Amino acid sequence: MKKPPTIAIIGGTGAEGLGLGFRWAQAGYAVTIGSRTLEKALSRVAELNARLSDGKLALQGKENFAAVQACRLSVLTVPYRAHEATLLELKGALQGKILVDVTVPLVPPRVDRVQLPPGRAAGLEAQALLGAGVRVVSAFQNISTKHMRAAERQIDCDVLVCGDDAEARAEVIRLVQAAGMSGLHAGPLANAVAIESLTPVLISLNKHYGVKDAGIRVTGIPRADD
Ligand SMILES: NC(=O)c1ccc[n+]([C@@H]2O[C@H](COP(=O)([O-])OP(=O)(O)OC[C@H]3O[C@@H](n4cnc5c(N)ncnc54)[C@H](OP(=O)(O)O)[C@@H]3O)[C@@H](O)[C@H]2O)c1
């Protein structure tokens, strides 16, 4: 069986990156939290490590570039406004690896409205910027950080995972499951247009129903526990 990937989380000091990083560390993966500043990465990592169960591999903290260089798979969790510049800075270090793009191209203040970016999806823009040497997989856009904060709990949501490389997609689905969610193969990277667009729909549902964690669940697919 293939060795589990070492994971770098770019901009991993926000709620989404910290939540995923903690869940993967609890599941036994080697995780490095990346940041623009080493001090911030180290301070967030110290907080997470204090909560880790005994015997788990401690998370590490590094600047984004060093984090990506040290790992086989990277996860991008920066706001859309930082997406292009961050990827251009890390393009060299990402070559030959998998990039999981979590970015939702929201346009404040109307974050409850679908507004497609110039390249139609952040995931497609990432692939165009990075070139064919990087296998971009898009995932986690529909998981609220409210779920991420409850780090010990299974999350009752599906994660739609899309990407053009089936092997990379399968690797990311294993990571989704390790993080306590259910991952579904959702086709090629072009489908990121629809998946990223679901997030403003979920934000509208949150507003209307007075909740913070609306998510999605697909019916009609056999599950392991059926
Ligand atoms: N919030 C949600 O419920 C949710 C759900 C699904 C997906 N997402 C998506 O996941 C991504 C991360 O969400 P989040 O709430 O964790 O974001 P966030 O807290 O706003 O930002 C995450 C990290 O990005 C880095 N960053 C911020 N501005 C930057 C800039 N101008 N240049 C480079 N790095 C910058 C910061 O890290 P350093 O200061 O340490 O460098 C920050 O801690 C977003 O694209 C979001 O749309 C969010």
The ligand as a Tripos MOL2 file, in Angstrom:
@<TRIPOS>MOLECULE
LIG
   48    52     1     0     0
SMALL
NO_CHARGES

@<TRIPOS>ATOM
      1 N1        -14.9240   29.7580    6.5430 N.am      1 LIG1
      2 C1        -15.6180   28.7270    6.0530 C.2       1 LIG1
      3 O1        -16.6560   28.2760    6.6100 O.2       1 LIG1
      4 C2        -15.1120   28.0650    4.7940 C.ar      1 LIG1
      5 C3        -15.7470   26.9090    4.3460 C.ar      1 LIG1
      6 C4        -15.2580   26.2800    3.2030 C.ar      1 LIG1
      7 C5        -14.1970   26.8370    2.5070 C.ar      1 LIG1
      8 N2        -13.6470   27.9980    2.9380 N.ar      1 LIG1
      9 C6        -12.5580   28.5860    2.1580 C.3       1 LIG1
     10 O2        -11.3440   28.1700    2.7730 O.3       1 LIG1
     11 C7        -10.3870   29.2160    2.6610 C.3       1 LIG1
     12 C8         -9.8600   29.5320    4.0530 C.3       1 LIG1
     13 O3        -10.9140   29.9550    4.8870 O.3       1 LIG1
     14 P1        -10.6060   30.5900    6.3330 P.3       1 LIG1
     15 O4        -11.8900   31.0020    6.9050 O.co2     1 LIG1
     16 O5         -9.7050   29.6810    7.0880 O.co2     1 LIG1
     17 O6         -9.7540   31.8930    5.8370 O.3       1 LIG1
     18 P2         -9.0260   33.0440    6.6630 P.3       1 LIG1
     19 O7         -8.9980   32.7240    8.0980 O.co2     1 LIG1
     20 O8         -9.5850   34.3590    6.2320 O.co2     1 LIG1
     21 O9         -7.5480   32.9750    6.0480 O.3       1 LIG1
     22 C9         -6.7360   31.8310    6.1880 C.3       1 LIG1
     23 C10        -5.2700   32.2430    6.1800 C.3       1 LIG1
     24 O10        -4.9190   32.7970    4.9150 O.3       1 LIG1
     25 C11        -3.7790   33.6470    5.0950 C.3       1 LIG1
     26 N3         -3.9870   34.9110    4.3890 N.ar      1 LIG1
     27 C12        -4.9120   35.8650    4.6560 C.ar      1 LIG1
     28 N4         -4.7730   36.8990    3.8140 N.ar      1 LIG1
     29 C13        -3.7180   36.5940    3.0100 C.ar      1 LIG1
     30 C14        -3.0590   37.2790    1.9440 C.ar      1 LIG1
     31 N5         -3.4690   38.4970    1.5200 N.pl3     1 LIG1
     32 N6         -2.0100   36.6740    1.3570 N.ar      1 LIG1
     33 C15        -1.5940   35.4420    1.7570 C.ar      1 LIG1
     34 N7         -2.1650   34.7480    2.7780 N.ar      1 LIG1
     35 C16        -3.2230   35.3260    3.3790 C.ar      1 LIG1
     36 C17        -3.6400   33.9110    6.5890 C.3       1 LIG1
     37 O11        -2.5210   33.1500    7.0440 O.3       1 LIG1
     38 P3         -1.1500   33.8400    7.5290 P.3       1 LIG1
     39 O12        -1.4850   35.2040    8.0400 O.co2     1 LIG1
     40 O13        -0.7220   32.9190    8.6080 O.co2     1 LIG1
     41 O14        -0.2700   33.8260    6.3410 O.co2     1 LIG1
     42 C18        -4.9270   33.3440    7.1730 C.3       1 LIG1
     43 O15        -4.7790   32.8250    8.4790 O.3       1 LIG1
     44 C19       -11.0780   30.4040    1.9650 C.3       1 LIG1
     45 O16       -10.7900   30.4120    0.5950 O.3       1 LIG1
     46 C20       -12.5580   30.1040    2.1760 C.3       1 LIG1
     47 O17       -13.3610   30.6280    1.1410 O.3       1 LIG1
     48 C21       -14.0470   28.6010    4.0860 C.ar      1 LIG1
@<TRIPOS>BOND
     1     1     2 1
     2     2     3 2
     3     2     4 1
     4     4     5 ar
     5     4    48 ar
     6     5     6 ar
     7     6     7 ar
     8     7     8 ar
     9     8     9 1
    10     8    48 ar
    11     9    10 1
    12     9    46 1
    13    10    11 1
    14    11    12 1
    15    11    44 1
    16    12    13 1
    17    13    14 1
    18    14    15 2
    19    14    16 1
    20    14    17 1
    21    17    18 1
    22    18    19 2
    23    18    20 1
    24    18    21 1
    25    21    22 1
    26    22    23 1
    27    23    24 1
    28    23    42 1
    29    24    25 1
    30    25    26 1
    31    25    36 1
    32    26    27 ar
    33    26    35 ar
    34    27    28 ar
    35    28    29 ar
    36    29    30 ar
    37    29    35 ar
    38    30    31 1
    39    30    32 ar
    40    32    33 ar
    41    33    34 ar
    42    34    35 ar
    43    36    37 1
    44    36    42 1
    45    37    38 1
    46    38    39 2
    47    38    40 1
    48    38    41 1
    49    42    43 1
    50    44    45 1
    51    44    46 1
    52    46    47 1
@<TRIPOS>SUBSTRUCTURE
     1 LIG1         1 GROUP 0 **** ****
